[in-house]
Amino acid sequence: MKTLVFGLGFLGERLLRAIPDAMLSEADITDAGAVRAAIAAVEPDVVINAAGKTGRPNVDWCEANTEPTWRSNVLGPLVLSEACADLGTYLLHIGSGCVFYGASPHPGGWREDDSANPISYYSRTKYAADILLSARPNVAVARIRMPIDTAPHPRNLITKLAAYAKVVDVENSVTVVDDLVKALAALAERRATGVFHVTNPGTLRHRDLLAAYTRIVDPAHRTTLIAEDELVTLGLAVKTRSNCVLADTRLAALGIHLRPIDEALEDCLVQYARHRAGESA
Ligand SMILES: NC(=O)c1ccc[n+]([C@@H]2O[C@H](COP(=O)([O-])OP(=O)(O)OC[C@H]3O[C@@H](n4cnc5c(N)ncnc54)[C@H](OP(=O)(O)O)[C@@H]3O)[C@@H](O)[C@H]2O)c1
């Protein structure tokens, strides 16, 4: 399947490596002419939007930089979806489960069609794009959570948590990137549309990830666990972070299944340890 990826960040670069023959467009996704020219030149079966403002060093950046954030996270996806519709191409947009804050209104986690309650500016822009894209006939939104990957990277949840001296002990749905790659391929094969929660079955507490990290990757690793509200009161973040559990109702209905999180995490950490050992050799 001919794939064109927009956005050369953590996930864009990772998808380019994982998807056979995937190509990259470096076009600004808010530039309709450049986007259209890129898609027309490649004539892909599927476009993946991995572009967006996620903030550096973290999403707090978006609170103070609302103009570039809404342009890249709302306007850009709309430009891409219109160009794809006009050129008969299917669009997979990477959304985020961080549009949900706290406990779901019913057991089993937040569902794709639940109304979200985003707090941070970043989350609000992600939700705005979801609402608009979810009604498009050629678009799927893959909402992911806290990506976990096999190699060290500042955006990999394993690397992030291992680097913090203090970590909030919260429970979340998470997405293992190897499983994300397979789920995106399966969605594209079906040309499925609407919003999908692409998270591994089960939930993960940060303390359990770090315990597995200490067991498999670095026996000398130590962390102090703190309560969720201390993240802001201790000045470690400006805005409260989304913590939530998602239900993957729509993906399962299509027969697309990710590995249970315990199994996928163990596999990821074993590979992560090998990468780390290779880097320090
Ligand atoms: N990583 C996560 O924890 C996570 C979780 C859930 C969802 N997501 C979503 O997944 C997508 C990719 O995230 P990521 O982790 O790969 O983030 P990332 O590393 O920040 O990559 C995003 C890339 O998009 C680029 N970009 C921003 N605006 C653009 C524009 N107008 N045109 C073209 N490129 C643009 C960025 O360039 P600049 O740096 O120059 O702006 C960056 O290279 C985002 O939509 C994000 O919301 C990520």
The ligand as a Gaussian input file, in Angstrom:
#p B3LYP/6-31G(d) Opt

LIG

0 1
 N        3.849000      11.487000      21.480000
 C        2.717000      11.420000      22.177000
 O        2.724000      11.265000      23.409000
 C        1.379000      11.482000      21.454000
 C        0.257000      10.974000      22.113000
 C       -0.970000      11.058000      21.479000
 C       -1.071000      11.648000      20.231000
 N        0.039000      12.140000      19.615000
 C       -0.136000      12.791000      18.316000
 O        0.682000      12.166000      17.352000
 C        1.127000      13.122000      16.390000
 C        2.638000      13.012000      16.264000
 O        3.199000      13.213000      17.555000
 P        4.753000      13.043000      17.850000
 O        4.878000      12.457000      19.189000
 O        5.440000      12.430000      16.688000
 O        5.130000      14.597000      17.973000
 P        6.417000      15.379000      17.471000
 O        7.633000      14.561000      17.753000
 O        6.310000      16.733000      18.048000
 O        6.208000      15.421000      15.895000
 C        5.297000      16.268000      15.267000
 C        5.973000      16.799000      14.040000
 O        5.025000      17.574000      13.294000
 C        5.710000      18.741000      12.857000
 N        4.774000      19.806000      12.531000
 C        4.148000      20.665000      13.375000
 N        3.360000      21.498000      12.691000
 C        3.482000      21.150000      11.377000
 C        2.935000      21.645000      10.184000
 N        2.084000      22.680000      10.186000
 N        3.279000      21.049000       9.019000
 C        4.138000      19.996000       9.005000
 N        4.711000      19.495000      10.098000
 C        4.381000      20.073000      11.291000
 C        6.616000      19.087000      14.003000
 O        7.614000      19.994000      13.597000
 P        8.020000      21.189000      14.628000
 O        8.634000      20.486000      15.806000
 O        8.982000      21.960000      13.803000
 O        6.791000      21.918000      14.977000
 C        7.161000      17.714000      14.362000
 O        8.252000      17.372000      13.553000
 C        0.654000      14.499000      16.895000
 O       -0.515000      14.866000      16.219000
 C        0.317000      14.248000      18.354000
 O       -0.718000      15.098000      18.792000
 C        1.270000      12.063000      20.196000

